[in-house]
Amino acid sequence: MVQAAMLPRSAIATEHTWDMASVFPSAQAWDAAFKEVEAQLADLGRFKGSLDNGPPRLAEWFDAYQRAFRALGHVMIYANMGHTADTTDQEAAARFDRARGLMARATGAAAFADPEIVAIGFQALRGWVREDSRLAMYAHYLDRLERRQPHVRTAEVEELLGYVLDPFRTASATHGVLADADLTFGPAHATGSTEPVDVMQGNLSRLQTDPDREIRRTAWESYADAHLANKNAMANCIAAGVKQDVFMARSRRYGSSLEAALLPNHIPVDVFHNLIAVFRRNLPTWHRYWRVRRRALGYDRLFPYDRSASLGATKPKVPFAQSVEWICQGMQPLGDEYASIMRRGLLEQRWVDVYPNKGKRSGAFSAGSQGTHPFILMSYTDDIFSMSTLAHEIGHSMHSYYSWKTQPFIYARYPLFLAEVASNFNQAMVRAHLLATNTDPDVQLAVLEEAMSNFYRYFFVMPTLARFELETHQRVERGEALTARSLIDLTAQLLTEGYGGEVEVDHDRIGIMWAEFPTHLYMNFYVFQYSTGISGAHALAERVLAGTPGAVDSYLAFLKAGGSKLPLDALQDAGVDLSTPEPVERAFAILARTVDRLDLLLAKRSGKPS
Ligand SMILES: [Zn+2]
C-alpha cells in the first residue's frame, strides 16, 4: 500500500483552510490583543472587595468580566487554530502556550467574584435583580450560584484552585506527549509481504479498515504494543489525573468526584448509573453485531482487529462538495435559515480547515468564541466517514452559532452535558436522509457501517471508559493505588464482558485501551455524556423526522438557549427527558434496528439467507 506523502501546511490552498484572519489579521494584531487582555485582567482587580457596594457596582463587574473574557476567547481561539493546524510551527506553539497560561491567570484573577457574591446573600441579590434592570439577565446565573453555594470556598481558596488548573494539565499533557511524540510503532505488513507499512497515530483507523487481515492484525498489535511499552509512565499519568479530580472534589466538599462532575449542572448521579445499567442490559445487541460482522467477513473467530474491517468491496468516493450537498439536504427539515447559514459557513466563510497536512492535529473538533465564526478542524478523506464527521462537527458549530448569536456572553457557551446532542443530531438526520433517498447499495452499506462505527464509539467504548472512570476514581477515593497492571486487568475485564465471547480476548492488548485515550480520561466523567448525548440526539431527530408538531421550533430554541438553562431543562424543553433511562433505551433500540438493517443488506448482497 503506497501512501501519498503528506503535504506541508504551506501547500494547502487557502480556500480549504479556515479563516484565521477573520479573528486577527496577523500575529502582531494577536500580540496586541494579548496585551490588551492582560491589562483588562489587571483592571478586574479593582473590583476586589467591592462587589457588595450595591447593584451598580455588581452590574459594572459583570460587564467588565464579560468584556475581558470575551476578548480572551478571541486570543485563545486564534492561538488554538494556529497550533492545531500545524503543531510543528514553533511560533504558533509558543502562542498557544502563552494563551493557555493567560487563561489560567484569568481564571485566578476572577476567582474572588463568586465568594464575594455569595457573601452578599441571595435574598439581597434577588432584591438587587428586581431593582436594577442591568442585573435582570443574571438571575439564572445567581440561581445556579445559590445552589452551588455549599461548594464555593473563600476568595483565597478559589483563587488558588483557579491557579492550580494550569499545572494540573501536566498529567494529561505528558500522556499526550508520550502518545504523539515519543511512541514508536513497529511497522505493519501485508499478507505474504515483508515490505513494512508505517503505523502512525494518524493512519491507524484507516489501517483498521484495510481489507487485508494481516495488515489489520499487525497494525493493531503494533499500536497496542507501543502503548504497552509505555504502560508504567502512562498509568502514572492516569493516576495523577484521577488524584487531581479527587483533590478538586474534596476541595469543593463534594461527596465524590462523580458528584463534583454532575451536581454543578444539577444532573443527578442516577443519570450516570442508569446509563451504565442500560448499557449492560443491551450488551446482547453488541454480541449479535459481532456475529453479523464475523459471518459477513467469513471468519470462524472475530478478533479485535476485525472490528472495523470494511464489509463492502467498493468504498463510495465522497468529495467535500458532495458532503456539503448531502448534509444540507439532510438538515433541510430544520428550514431554509439553518441550511443557508450552514452552507455559507462551509462554502464561503471558510469555517472548516478541510484537508490533512503535515503536523496537523489528528481527529476533528469545532471551536470558536462568541464574536468569531465557529471553526472546524478535520482531515477530510473523500469518504462517508469524513462526510459524517463533517456533519457531526457542523452540528456543534451551528449550536455555537445560535447560542453566541442569541445569548449574552455569560450564557453563550452551552454546557458540556449538551455538547454531543447537536452533533449527533446532525449525523442522525443526514444518515436518515441518505438511507431513505440514496438507492446505491454501496452507499447504503457505507452509511450503515459508518453508523455502526459511530455507535461503537459512543455506545460501546465510551460507556466502557465511563465504567473504568467510576472504578478508578472510587479506588483512589478509598485510598487504593492505581498501577499499570491493575488498569490493564480492569479494562480487559470490562471489555471481556462487552465482547460476550463473540470477540477473541487478547488480554493485555485489549486491556491497554485506557492508555489510548490521552485526553478523554482527564475530564472527570466527561465520556458518559457522549452516550447520553447520542441518546438525546436520536430522540430529537426522531421527533423532527416524524413531523411532530413544534419539533423544529423547539429544537432551534434548544440551539439558541446556550447556557441560559440547566441542561436537563433545556433538553426537556426540546422534547426529551434525559433524567429517565427511557431515551437511552430507545437509542439502543435504534442501534438494534441498525444491526437488523445491516444484517439484511449483507444477506441480500451475499445472496444467502442470514
Ligand atoms: Zn463531538
Residues whose N, C-alpha, C, O or C-beta is under 5 A from the ligand:
A	BS01	ZN	S423
